[in-house]
Amino acid sequence: MQLQLMMSSSFSVFRVGISFVMMCIFYMLAVDSLPELSPQKFFSTLQPGKATLAYFCQADSPSTSVFLEELNEAVKPLQDYGISVAKVNCVAEETSRYCGREEDLMKVYLFRGSILLREFPTDTLFDVNAIVAHVLFALLFNEVKYITTLGDLQNIENARKGRTNIVFSYVRAIGTPEHRAVMEAAFVYGTTYQFVLTTEISLLESIGTEDIEYAHLYFFHCKPVLDLTQQCKRTLMEQSLTTLNIHQFIKTMEAPLLTEVAEDPQQVSTVHLQLGLPLVFIVSRQATYEADRKTAEWVAWRLLGKAGVLLLLRDSLEVDIPQDANVIFKRAEEGVPVEFLVLNDVELIVSRVESNMYVAQTQEDEVGDMEGPNMENISESFKMGSQKTGIQDDEVAETVYRDRKRQLPLELTVELTEETFNATVTSSDSIVLFYAAWQAVSMALLQSYIDVAVKLKGTSSMLLTRVNCADWSHVCTEQNVTEFPVVKMYKGGENPVSYAGMLGTEDLLKFIQLSRISCPVNITSVQEAEEYLSGELFKDVISYSTLSVLGLFSPTMKTAKEEFIEAGNYLKGCVITGIYSGEDVSILSNKYAVTLPALLLARHKEGRIESIPLANTHGQNIVQIVTNASLETFPEITVENLPTYLRLQKPLLILFSDGSIDPQHKKVILMLVKEKHLDSLTPCWLNLNNTPVGRGVLQAYFHVLPPLPLLVVVNLHSGGQVFAFPSDQAITEENLLLWLKKLEAGQESHITILPAQEWKPPLPAYDFLSMIDAAASQHPTRKVSECIKETDVQENYKEQPEDQSAIRKESTGILRMKHWDRSNWFEEAKKPFRHDNKEL
């Protein structure tokens, strides 16, 4: 695509003739596609007008391969813009500033010919998008104006009125994929339009944008404006900021606003159809031509960038169209007949186009792009029978680039080194974040980690620490950290516990708070057991666990107690567990009418206690019982919990509601659950106000939005059938039970069948859903916020060889930081529970 855009550009390769020199202190592994040159050879090849990207490395430096991998991926796109790439191997006797001085290492140097143009810290070039974006941004400083205030924008707008249109964009940070897309568009269209860029949210707010959380691009129609007091019309690009979308958007801006035609609409073709956009024909008669044209122009402005608008002169047509039709709608798909419509309100015309665009968007494979958490992935999962659901990909991408200029209070955490790590984790209860400062996902988790530190400031007995594995790779290797980021808890000489939950602040805070308790807690009396079950014993952290688990055993049940203790260890940081095996344990078993051994499950929000017998129950089964018990009986579907409930592999009984759920409907569902009528289903509800994409889900099921509330059964895991509860019946226990029995007997017809196509996250780099599903398939007892136990590695760490440099060279070979498109992120989270190398 980039090469295609280059060919249409009026730019010459000469205008980007620069040298871009990158330096490092690391020895890089060889990559075949990168030519390797000596410093002398490299400098002799530099020519005016020839662009070169060079990476200088010292042959005897420690190894790091990921940065070179990112550079290697940037070779092709940079070559498309006339920039070649080379790896320069420094020799020991080399004394130039690029090979000799340590303080100049870890910088990026941008040259034009042999003249130094700019320096960048290497951590700003964290991936291929950042490399390409920074290079083009530096080269296109005349074509792309960076602004920070509304006054700057107004000055540029006034200067361009009557001369040139403006492409104005907001991106969350320099170096993001959106920034790269804008720079690539500027490379092509920079001589035709004035590009303006900002990263200031306040500037976006000042021009009236409602949703300022994501990247935006506007087209300012300034060329037709001759009056300096008149504001340029602005058209917002509603698609995500990708190179292809921007190219298509600008092409629609270049097309005529309104075209008059007098031929068969089925035969009409414009650039809009070529770009996949529909055509809207406003049917006109000679008697009403002037009014019709004004209406068509108004519609054309409203649909600019979304559809092509044409004025169809009915009196000149040789083909017949229905007499009452005043609008004709033509889809971009070939072979689809045109639709003749009667729409008496221009808002209906706009709504028709926008609703069709929305449905088409939710049906595309590439949902959940970098534009943030709009929950389209949930829609896709419902519609396609997906095995993976949620929007974690988008949320991670959002977190990575959100507030990049924000100064984090790192002083709230302790930075550990090879000299301080072992002494710290053995002398105090510690939470350790292992991360790499150059890696985007690590920085996302670091933000959440610091947010947790802010919340816990002055209140927690746990010491929050961090290790930058880019600096102390052998420390991370010794601690069995081979992928990033990872959070581990070190407490009282016990085996460290790894956190494998979501990257958000609340999930991480829950893990840290619950990890303060050494589970299972040894309860010493019946009175203390009652305090434990009521939540009084740990009332300072009970808000982080909706469930407290108490194991009851007689003093002689040694094997059963061992199984429970093992399960409690593996549930540490997830739920609170306790154990009581006093001589008077029968008081509790009699009170709660359960035979020993047994579990008592205290549900604090509901104020009730359940009892479950544990005769001949292994630790793995105990973990599964607790995990299943932690699930809500009738949950509202959310981003976080949908994968958890889909893992139950049951059809979903979904109550779609336009707002809060009707208490009577909730009562009906809960009563059927209590009576065991819904054991084969997963009952849940979806609030369309909280999850607007639910409207698109329903439209995919019914083709039109049905009346709400509405109950449907969606069989995602076998068959893909969707069944709808009759809308003319009240949702009562009797009606619902009768309908479910008809379903079971095969007497109800489905309204649609979902295709057996699997949806996968659009960005393999952030395939956290795959991680969660893999973990669940190998050990089905684990929740979303899981805890992993590992073999104690601290003893090996105590005996450190004296030759630390040897350790670095050897360990970094093992410590291979994973590339973005690897699907085995958090590989540790895919393993079943282990303790002393034995499976539970």
C-alpha positions in Angstrom: 0.0 0.0 0.0 2.8 2.4 0.9 4.6 1.8 -2.4 1.3 2.4 -4.3 0.8 5.7 -2.5 4.4 6.7 -3.3 3.8 6.1 -7.0 0.9 8.5 -6.9 2.8 11.1 -4.9 4.4 14.1 -6.5 7.2 13.9 -4.0 10.6 12.8 -5.3 12.7 10.4 -3.4 15.4 13.1 -3.5 13.5 15.3 -1.0 13.8 12.7 1.7 17.5 12.2 1.1 18.9 11.9 4.6 21.0 9.6 6.7 19.4 8.2 9.8 22.1 6.8 12.2 21.2 4.7 15.2 23.5 3.8 18.0 23.5 1.1 20.7 25.7 -0.4 23.4 24.3 -3.9 22.6 25.7 -6.5 20.3 23.0 -7.4 17.8 22.2 -10.8 16.4 22.6 -11.0 12.7 19.5 -10.5 10.5 19.8 -11.6 6.9 17.9 -8.7 5.4 20.2 -6.1 6.9 23.4 -5.5 5.0 26.4 -5.2 7.3 29.1 -2.6 6.7 32.2 -1.4 8.4 32.1 2.3 9.5 34.5 3.3 6.8 32.5 1.6 4.1 29.2 3.0 5.5 30.4 6.7 5.5 31.9 6.3 2.0 28.4 5.3 0.6 26.6 8.4 2.0 25.5 10.6 -0.9 23.5 13.8 -1.1 19.9 12.8 -1.8 20.4 9.2 -0.7 18.7 8.2 2.5 20.3 5.7 4.8 19.2 4.2 8.1 22.2 2.8 10.0 22.5 0.9 13.2 26.0 1.1 14.9 27.0 -1.7 17.2 30.1 -2.7 19.1 31.0 -6.3 18.5 31.9 -7.1 22.1 28.8 -5.5 23.7 26.1 -7.6 25.4 23.3 -9.0 23.2 19.8 -7.6 22.6 17.9 -8.8 19.6 14.4 -7.3 19.8 15.4 -3.7 18.8 17.2 -5.1 15.8 14.1 -7.2 15.0 12.0 -4.0 15.0 14.6 -2.2 12.8 14.6 -5.2 10.5 10.8 -4.9 10.2 11.2 -1.2 9.3 13.5 -2.0 6.4 10.7 -2.6 3.8 8.5 0.4 4.6 11.5 2.7 4.8 12.8 1.4 1.4 9.3 2.2 0.0 10.1 5.8 0.8 13.6 5.6 -0.6 15.5 5.0 2.6 17.9 2.1 2.7 18.9 0.4 6.0 22.3 -1.0 7.1 23.9 -2.4 10.1 27.3 -1.0 10.9 29.8 -3.1 12.9 32.1 -1.0 15.0 35.7 -2.3 15.6 37.6 -1.9 18.9 39.9 0.7 17.6 37.1 2.9 16.2 37.1 6.2 18.0 34.4 8.2 16.3 31.5 9.5 18.3 29.2 6.8 16.8 31.4 3.9 18.0 33.6 5.2 20.8 31.9 7.4 23.4 29.6 5.6 25.7 27.6 8.7 26.6 26.6 9.0 22.9 25.3 5.4 22.8 21.6 4.7 23.0 20.8 7.6 20.8 19.4 7.8 17.3 21.0 10.2 14.8 19.2 11.6 11.8 21.4 12.8 9.0 20.7 14.5 5.6 23.8 13.6 3.6 26.6 13.9 6.1 25.0 16.6 8.1 23.4 15.7 11.4 19.8 16.7 11.4 18.4 15.5 14.7 19.0 13.2 17.7 16.4 10.9 19.4 16.7 8.7 22.5 16.4 5.1 21.4 13.6 4.4 23.7 11.3 6.6 21.6 11.8 4.1 18.7 10.1 1.3 20.5 8.7 -0.5 17.5 8.5 -0.3 13.7 5.6 2.2 13.8 7.6 4.5 15.9 10.7 4.2 13.7 8.7 5.0 10.5 6.7 7.7 12.1 9.7 9.6 13.6 11.7 9.4 10.4 8.9 10.7 8.2 7.9 13.4 10.8 11.4 14.7 10.8 11.6 14.8 7.0 8.1 16.3 6.5 8.6 19.3 8.8 7.5 21.7 6.1 4.4 19.6 5.1 3.3 18.8 8.6 2.9 21.6 11.1 2.9 20.6 14.7 0.7 22.9 16.9 -0.2 23.1 20.6 -2.8 25.9 20.8 -6.0 26.9 19.3 -4.4 30.1 18.2 -1.9 28.2 16.1 -4.7 26.3 14.4 -6.7 29.5 13.7 -3.6 31.2 12.2 -3.0 28.3 9.9 -6.6 28.2 8.9 -6.8 31.9 8.1 -3.5 31.6 6.1 -5.0 28.8 4.0 -8.4 30.2 3.2 -8.9 30.6 -0.5 -5.7 28.7 -1.1 -5.4 25.2 0.3 -7.5 22.7 2.2 -6.2 21.4 5.6 -5.9 17.9 7.0 -5.9 18.3 10.8 -5.2 15.2 13.0 -4.9 14.5 16.7 -2.9 11.5 17.9 -2.3 10.4 21.4 1.5 10.4 21.1 4.3 10.7 18.6 5.3 7.3 17.3 2.0 5.5 17.6 0.5 3.6 14.6 -2.0 6.4 14.1 0.9 8.9 13.9 2.7 6.7 11.3 -0.5 6.5 9.2 -0.8 10.3 9.2 2.8 10.7 8.2 2.5 8.2 5.4 -0.6 10.1 4.1 1.4 13.4 4.4 4.2 11.9 2.3 1.7 11.4 -0.5 -0.6 14.4 -0.1 1.7 16.9 1.6 2.1 19.1 -1.5 -1.6 19.1 -2.1 -2.9 19.8 1.4 -1.6 21.5 4.5 -1.2 18.8 7.2 -1.5 19.9 10.8 -0.8 17.6 13.8 -1.3 17.9 17.5 -1.1 15.7 20.6 -2.9 18.2 22.8 -6.2 16.9 24.1 -7.2 20.5 25.1 -6.9 21.6 21.4 -9.2 18.7 20.3 -11.7 19.7 23.0 -11.7 23.3 21.8 -12.9 22.5 18.3 -15.9 20.7 19.8 -15.0 17.0 19.6 -17.2 15.0 22.0 -15.1 11.8 22.1 -11.5 12.9 22.7 -10.2 9.6 23.9 -9.1 8.3 20.5 -7.1 9.7 17.5 -9.1 12.0 15.1 -8.6 13.4 11.7 -10.5 16.3 10.2 -10.6 17.7 6.7 -10.9 21.5 6.7 -12.5 22.8 3.5 -10.6 26.1 3.4 -9.9 26.5 -0.3 -13.5 27.7 -1.2 -13.5 30.2 1.7 -12.7 33.7 0.6 -14.0 35.6 3.6 -11.5 35.6 6.5 -14.3 35.9 9.0 -16.0 32.7 7.8 -14.9 29.4 9.3 -13.8 26.6 7.1 -16.3 23.7 7.0 -14.9 20.6 8.8 -15.5 16.9 8.0 -14.6 14.3 10.6 -13.2 11.0 9.4 -15.1 8.5 11.5 -13.0 5.4 10.6 -9.9 4.5 12.5 -6.7 6.2 11.5 -5.0 3.7 9.2 -3.1 4.5 6.1 -5.7 2.9 3.9 -8.6 4.6 5.6 -7.0 8.0 5.4 -6.2 7.5 1.7 -9.8 6.6 1.1 -11.1 9.5 3.1 -9.0 12.0 1.3 -10.1 10.5 -2.1 -13.7 11.1 -1.1 -12.9 14.7 -0.2 -11.4 15.2 -3.7 -14.5 13.8 -5.4 -17.3 16.3 -6.4 -19.7 17.1 -3.6 -22.7 16.5 -5.8 -23.0 15.1 -9.3 -26.0 15.3 -11.6 -26.9 12.2 -13.6 -29.6 11.2 -16.1 -28.9 7.5 -16.6 -29.9 4.2 -15.1 -28.7 4.2 -11.4 -27.7 0.5 -11.8 -25.1 1.6 -14.4 -23.7 4.6 -12.6 -20.2 4.2 -11.1 -18.2 6.8 -9.1 -15.0 6.8 -7.0 -17.2 6.1 -4.0 -18.2 2.7 -5.3 -14.5 1.9 -6.0 -13.7 2.8 -2.4 -16.5 0.6 -1.0 -19.0 3.4 -0.2 -22.7 3.4 -1.3 -24.4 5.9 -3.6 -27.5 7.9 -2.7 -29.6 9.3 -5.6 -31.9 12.1 -4.8 -34.7 11.8 -7.4 -35.6 15.2 -8.9 -38.3 16.5 -11.2 -37.9 19.6 -13.4 -40.6 21.4 -11.5 -38.8 21.0 -8.2 -35.2 21.1 -9.4 -33.9 24.0 -7.4 -35.4 22.7 -4.1 -34.2 19.2 -4.9 -30.7 20.4 -5.6 -30.5 22.3 -2.3 -31.7 19.2 -0.5 -29.1 17.1 -2.3 -26.3 19.5 -1.4 -27.3 19.4 2.3 -27.4 15.6 2.3 -24.1 15.5 0.5 -22.4 17.6 3.2 -23.9 15.4 5.9 -22.8 12.2 4.1 -19.4 13.5 3.0 -16.9 10.7 3.4 -19.6 8.2 4.0 -21.4 8.0 0.7 -21.6 9.6 -2.8 -24.6 11.8 -3.4 -26.1 12.3 -6.9 -29.0 14.3 -8.2 -31.0 12.0 -10.6 -33.0 13.9 -13.2 -36.2 11.8 -13.5 -37.5 13.6 -16.5 -34.4 12.7 -18.6 -34.4 9.0 -17.6 -35.1 6.3 -20.2 -35.7 3.7 -17.5 -38.7 3.5 -15.3 -38.5 3.9 -11.6 -41.5 3.8 -9.1 -43.5 7.0 -9.2 -43.4 7.5 -5.4 -39.7 6.8 -5.0 -37.7 9.9 -4.1 -34.5 8.2 -3.0 -32.5 5.4 -4.6 -29.8 3.6 -2.6 -27.1 1.7 -4.3 -24.6 -0.5 -2.4 -21.0 -0.9 -3.3 -21.2 -4.6 -3.6 -21.4 -5.9 -7.2 -24.6 -7.5 -8.4 -26.8 -6.1 -5.6 -29.9 -4.4 -7.1 -30.6 -0.8 -6.2 -33.3 0.0 -3.6 -36.1 2.4 -4.4 -37.1 4.2 -1.2 -39.7 6.7 -0.1 -38.0 8.9 2.6 -39.8 12.2 3.4 -37.2 13.4 5.9 -33.6 14.1 5.0 -32.6 12.8 8.5 -34.0 9.4 7.4 -31.7 9.4 4.4 -28.6 10.1 6.6 -29.8 7.5 9.1 -30.2 4.9 6.4 -26.6 5.3 5.2 -25.1 5.5 8.7 -27.0 2.4 10.0 -25.9 0.4 7.0 -22.3 1.6 7.6 -22.5 0.5 11.2 -23.8 -3.0 10.5 -21.2 -3.5 7.8 -18.5 -2.3 10.2 -19.5 -4.8 12.9 -19.5 -7.6 10.4 -16.0 -7.0 9.2 -13.2 -9.4 10.2 -10.9 -6.6 11.3 -12.8 -5.3 14.3 -11.3 -3.8 17.4 -8.5 -1.8 15.6 -6.3 0.7 17.4 -9.2 3.1 18.0 -9.8 1.9 21.4 -12.4 -0.1 23.4 -15.7 0.3 21.5 -16.6 -3.3 22.2 -17.0 -4.3 18.5 -15.1 -7.5 19.3 -17.9 -8.6 21.6 -20.4 -8.0 18.8 -18.2 -10.1 16.5 -18.0 -12.9 19.0 -21.8 -13.1 19.5 -22.4 -13.0 15.7 -19.7 -15.4 14.6 -19.7 -18.0 17.3 -16.2 -17.1 18.4 -14.1 -18.9 20.8 -12.5 -15.7 21.9 -14.3 -12.6 23.1 -13.6 -9.2 24.6 -11.7 -6.1 23.7 -8.5 -6.6 25.6 -6.5 -6.1 22.4 -7.9 -2.6 22.0 -7.7 -1.7 25.6 -4.1 -2.7 25.8 -3.3 -0.6 22.7 -5.2 2.3 24.3 -3.3 2.0 27.5 0.0 1.7 25.8 -0.3 5.1 24.1 -2.5 6.9 26.5 -0.8 9.7 28.5 2.6 8.9 27.2 3.8 12.4 28.2 2.5 11.8 31.7 5.3 11.9 34.4 4.9 8.8 36.5 5.8 9.1 40.2 8.3 6.2 40.0 9.7 7.2 43.4 6.7 5.4 45.0 8.3 2.1 44.0 11.8 0.8 44.7 14.0 0.1 41.7 16.0 -3.1 42.2 19.4 -4.0 40.7 21.6 -7.1 40.8 23.1 -5.8 44.0 19.8 -5.1 45.8 17.3 -7.7 44.5 18.1 -10.7 46.6 18.5 -8.8 49.9 15.2 -6.9 49.3 13.0 -9.9 48.5 14.3 -12.0 51.3 14.1 -9.3 54.0 10.6 -8.0 53.2 7.3 -9.0 51.7 7.7 -7.6 48.2 5.8 -7.2 44.9 8.2 -7.1 42.0 7.4 -5.9 38.5 9.7 -7.3 35.9 9.5 -5.1 32.8 11.5 -3.7 29.8 11.5 0.1 29.6 11.5 0.1 25.7 8.5 -2.3 25.4 5.0 -0.8 25.1 3.1 -3.5 27.0 5.6 -3.3 29.8 5.0 0.5 30.0 1.3 -0.1 30.0 1.5 -2.3 33.1 4.0 0.1 34.7 1.3 2.8 34.5 -1.2 0.5 36.3 1.5 -0.5 38.7 2.3 3.1 39.6 -1.4 3.8 39.9 -1.6 1.0 42.5 1.3 2.5 44.3 -0.5 5.8 44.5 -3.6 4.1 45.9 -1.5 2.1 48.5 0.7 5.0 49.5 1.3 4.8 53.3 -1.2 2.0 53.8 0.4 -1.3 52.6 2.8 -3.5 54.3 3.9 -4.9 50.9 7.0 -3.3 49.3 6.3 -2.4 45.7 9.5 -2.8 43.6 10.5 -3.0 40.0 13.3 -4.5 37.8 14.1 -3.2 34.4 15.0 -6.4 32.6 16.6 -4.4 29.8 19.3 -3.4 32.3 19.4 -6.4 34.5 18.5 -9.3 32.2 20.4 -11.9 34.2 18.4 -11.1 37.3 15.2 -11.6 35.4 16.5 -14.9 34.0 17.5 -16.2 37.4 13.9 -15.4 38.6 12.5 -17.5 35.7 11.3 -14.4 33.9 11.6 -14.9 30.1 8.7 -12.8 28.9 7.4 -9.4 29.9 5.8 -7.8 31.8 5.5 -10.1 34.8 4.5 -9.3 38.4 5.6 -11.6 41.2 5.0 -11.7 44.9 7.8 -12.7 47.3 6.6 -13.4 50.8 8.2 -15.0 53.9 10.5 -17.4 52.1 7.6 -19.0 50.2 7.7 -19.8 46.6 7.0 -16.6 44.5 3.5 -16.2 43.1 3.1 -14.8 39.5 0.2 -12.5 38.6 -1.5 -13.5 35.4 -4.5 -11.3 35.4 -5.5 -8.3 33.3 -3.2 -5.2 33.1 -5.7 -2.8 34.7 -5.2 -1.1 38.0 -8.1 -2.6 39.8 -7.2 -6.2 38.9 -3.6 -5.7 40.0 -4.7 -3.9 43.2 -6.9 -6.9 44.0 -4.1 -9.3 43.6 -1.7 -7.3 45.8 -4.3 -6.7 48.5 -5.4 -10.4 48.7 -1.7 -11.5 48.5 -1.2 -9.9 51.9 -3.1 -12.8 53.4 -1.2 -16.0 53.8 -3.8 -18.4 52.5 -5.2 -20.7 53.7 -5.6 -18.8 57.0 -5.4 -21.1 60.0 -8.6 -20.5 62.0 -8.1 -21.3 65.7 -11.7 -21.3 67.2 -15.3 -21.5 66.3 -15.8 -17.8 67.2 -12.9 -16.8 64.9 -14.5 -19.0 62.1 -17.7 -17.1 62.5 -15.9 -13.8 62.3 -14.1 -15.0 59.2 -17.3 -16.1 57.5 -19.0 -12.7 58.3 -16.1 -10.8 56.8 -15.0 -9.1 60.1 -11.7 -10.9 60.3 -10.3 -9.4 57.2 -12.7 -6.4 56.7 -9.9 -4.2 55.4 -9.6 -6.4 52.2 -12.9 -8.1 52.0 -14.1 -5.6 49.4 -11.6 -7.2 47.0 -13.0 -10.7 47.3 -16.7 -11.4 47.0 -16.2 -14.9 48.3 -14.5 -16.3 51.4 -13.8 -20.0 51.6 -13.5 -22.0 54.8 -12.5 -25.6 54.8 -13.9 -27.7 57.7 -12.0 -30.9 58.7 -11.8 -33.2 61.7 -8.3 -33.4 63.3 -7.8 -36.9 61.8 -8.4 -35.9 58.2 -4.8 -35.3 57.3 -5.0 -36.2 53.5 -8.1 -34.1 53.0 -6.5 -31.1 54.8 -3.4 -31.4 52.7 -5.5 -31.3 49.5 -7.3 -28.2 50.7 -4.0 -26.5 51.8 -2.5 -27.1 48.4 -5.6 -25.7 46.7 -5.5 -22.7 49.0 -1.9 -22.0 48.0 -2.9 -21.9 44.4 -5.8 -19.6 45.0 -3.6 -17.1 46.8 -4.2 -13.6 45.5 -7.5 -14.6 43.9 -9.8 -15.4 46.9 -9.5 -15.6 50.6 -9.3 -19.2 52.0 -9.2 -20.4 55.6 -9.1 -23.8 57.3 -10.5 -25.0 60.7 -9.9 -28.5 62.1 -10.4 -28.0 65.8 -12.0 -30.6 68.1 -15.2 -28.7 68.1 -15.5 -28.4 64.3 -18.8 -30.4 64.6 -20.4 -27.2 65.9 -19.9 -25.6 62.5 -20.8 -28.7 60.5 -24.0 -29.1 62.4 -24.9 -25.4 62.1 -24.5 -25.5 58.4 -25.9 -29.0 57.9 -22.9 -30.5 56.1 -20.8 -33.7 56.5 -17.1 -33.4 57.1 -14.9 -32.7 55.2 -16.7 -29.7 53.8 -16.4 -26.2 52.3 -18.3 -23.2 53.5 -18.6 -20.5 50.9 -19.4 -17.1 52.3 -20.9 -14.7 49.7 -20.5 -11.3 51.4 -22.5 -9.2 48.9 -25.5 -11.6 49.1 -25.1 -12.2 52.8 -25.4 -16.0 52.6 -23.3 -19.0 53.2 -23.3 -22.2 51.1 -22.0 -25.6 52.2 -20.4 -28.2 49.9 -19.2 -31.7 51.1 -15.6 -32.6 50.1 -15.5 -36.4 50.5 -12.7 -37.8 48.3 -12.2 -34.4 46.6 -8.8 -33.7 45.2 -7.1 -30.3 45.3 -7.7 -29.7 41.6 -11.4 -30.2 42.1 -11.5 -27.9 45.1 -9.9 -25.2 43.0 -12.6 -25.7 40.3 -15.4 -25.6 42.9 -14.1 -22.3 44.2 -13.6 -20.9 40.8 -17.1 -21.8 39.6 -18.6 -20.5 42.9 -16.9 -17.1 42.3 -19.0 -16.6 39.1 -22.2 -14.6 39.4 -25.5 -16.4 39.0 -27.0 -13.9 36.5 -24.2 -11.5 35.4 -24.3 -8.5 33.2 -22.0 -9.2 30.3 -18.9 -7.0 30.4 -15.5 -6.9 28.6 -13.8 -8.6 31.6 -16.2 -11.4 32.4 -17.4 -12.5 28.9 -14.4 -14.8 28.3 -14.9 -16.4 31.7 -18.6 -17.3 31.1 -17.9 -18.5 27.5 -15.4 -20.9 28.9 -18.3 -22.7 30.6 -19.1 -24.0 27.0 -22.9 -23.6 27.5 -25.4 -21.8 25.4 -26.0 -18.2 26.5 -29.5 -17.2 27.7 -29.2 -13.4 27.1 -31.7 -10.8 28.2 -31.1 -7.7 26.1 -32.2 -4.6 28.0 -32.2 -0.9 27.1 -31.0 0.2 30.5 -31.2 -1.4 33.9 -32.8 -4.8 34.1 -36.4 -5.0 35.2 -36.5 -6.4 38.8 -39.4 -8.7 37.9 -37.4 -10.2 35.0 -34.4 -10.7 37.2 -36.6 -12.4 39.8 -37.9 -14.8 37.1 -34.4 -15.8 36.0 -33.1 -16.2 39.5 -36.0 -18.4 40.5 -35.5 -20.7 37.5 -31.8 -20.9 38.4 -32.6 -21.8 42.0 -35.0 -24.5 40.7 -32.2 -25.9 38.5 -34.1 -25.3 35.3 -31.2 -23.4 33.7 -28.3 -25.7 34.6 -27.7 -26.4 30.9 -27.5 -22.6 30.0 -25.5 -19.6 31.1 -28.1 -16.9 32.0 -26.8 -13.3 31.6 -28.0 -9.9 30.6 -26.7 -7.1 28.4 -27.4 -3.5 29.0 -27.4 -1.7 25.6 -26.7 1.6 27.4 -23.5 0.3 28.8 -22.8 -1.8 25.7 -24.2 0.1 22.6 -22.8 -2.4 20.2 -25.5 -4.8 21.5 -27.8 -3.0 19.0 -25.6 -4.1 16.2 -25.7 -7.7 17.6 -29.5 -7.6 17.6 -29.6 -6.2 14.1 -27.3 -9.0 13.0 -29.8 -11.5 14.5 -33.0 -9.9 13.4 -31.9 -7.5 10.5 -33.9 -4.8 12.3 -33.7 -3.7 15.9 -36.5 -5.6 17.8 -38.5 -4.3 20.7 -36.8 -4.5 24.1 -36.4 -6.2 26.5 -35.8 -9.4 24.6 -34.6 -12.9 25.6 -32.5 -15.0 23.2 -30.6 -18.2 23.4 -27.3 -18.2 21.5 -25.6 -21.6 21.0 -22.1 -20.4 20.2 -20.3 -23.6 20.8 -22.3 -26.1 18.8 -24.4 -25.3 15.8 -24.5 -21.5 16.1 -28.3 -21.4 16.3 -30.0 -18.3 17.7 -33.5 -18.6 19.2 -35.7 -15.7 20.3 -38.3 -15.8 23.1 -41.7 -14.7 21.6 -42.0 -10.9 21.9 -45.8 -11.1 22.3 -45.4 -13.1 25.5 -44.6 -11.8 29.0 -41.4 -12.9 30.6 -42.8 -15.1 33.4 -41.6 -18.3 35.0 -44.4 -20.3 33.3 -43.9 -18.9 29.8 -40.1 -19.0 29.9 -40.0 -22.6 31.2 -42.5 -23.8 28.5 -40.4 -22.1 25.8 -37.2 -23.7 27.1 -38.8 -27.1 27.1 -39.9 -26.6 23.4 -36.3 -25.7 22.6 -35.1 -28.8 24.2 -37.6 -30.9 22.3 -36.6 -29.2 19.0 -40.0 -27.6 18.6 -38.8 -24.1 18.1 -37.3 -22.7 15.0 -34.1 -20.6 15.0 -34.1 -17.1 13.7 -30.5 -17.3 12.3 -27.5 -19.5 12.3 -24.1 -18.0 13.1 -21.3 -18.9 10.7 -18.7 -21.3 12.0 -16.0 -18.8 11.5 -13.5 -18.2 14.3 -12.8 -14.6 15.2 -9.2 -13.9 16.3 -7.8 -10.7 17.8 -6.7 -8.3 15.1 -3.3 -7.7 16.7 -1.4 -10.9 17.4 0.9 -8.8 19.6 -1.9 -8.4 22.2 -3.5 -11.8 22.1 -4.4 -11.9 25.8 -7.6 -13.6 25.0 -5.7 -16.5 23.5 -3.6 -16.6 26.7 -6.7 -16.8 28.9 -8.4 -19.5 26.8 -5.2 -21.6 26.6 -4.9 -21.4 30.4 -8.5 -22.4 30.9 -8.3 -25.3 28.5 -5.2 -26.8 30.2 -6.6 -26.2 33.7 -10.3 -25.3 33.7 -10.4 -24.2 37.3 -8.8 -20.9 36.8 -10.4 -17.5 36.8 -9.5 -14.5 34.7 -7.5 -13.2 37.5 -5.4 -16.3 38.0 -2.4 -17.0 40.2 0.5 -19.2 39.2 2.8 -20.8 41.7 6.4 -21.6 40.7 9.4 -23.4 42.0 11.5 -21.4 44.3 14.5 -20.0 42.4 15.9 -17.8 45.1 18.4 -20.3 46.4 20.1 -20.5 43.0 20.2 -16.8 42.8 22.1 -16.5 46.1 25.1 -18.3 44.6 26.2 -15.8 42.0 29.4 -16.2 40.0 31.9 -13.5 40.3 32.0 -12.8 36.6 28.9 -10.8 36.2 29.7 -10.0 32.6 29.7 -13.6 31.7 26.3 -14.0 33.3 25.0 -11.1 31.2 26.2 -12.7 27.9 24.9 -16.1 28.8 21.6 -15.0 30.3 20.6 -12.6 27.6 20.7 -15.5 25.2 18.0 -17.2 27.3 16.2 -14.0 28.0 14.7 -13.4 24.6 12.2 -10.6 24.8 9.2 -11.5 22.7 8.3 -9.8 19.5 4.9 -8.1 19.0 3.4 -10.8 16.8 4.1 -13.7 19.0 1.1 -15.5 20.3 2.8 -17.0 23.3 2.8 -13.9 25.5 2.6 -14.8 29.2 3.5 -18.4 28.3 3.7 -19.1 32.0 0.0 -18.3 32.3 -0.7 -21.2 29.9 0.8 -23.8 32.2 -1.3 -25.7 34.8 -0.8 -25.1 38.5 2.6 -26.4 39.5 4.3 -26.8 42.9 7.7 -28.3 43.3 7.5 -29.6 39.8 4.3 -31.5 40.5 0.9 -30.8 39.1 -1.9 -30.3 41.5 
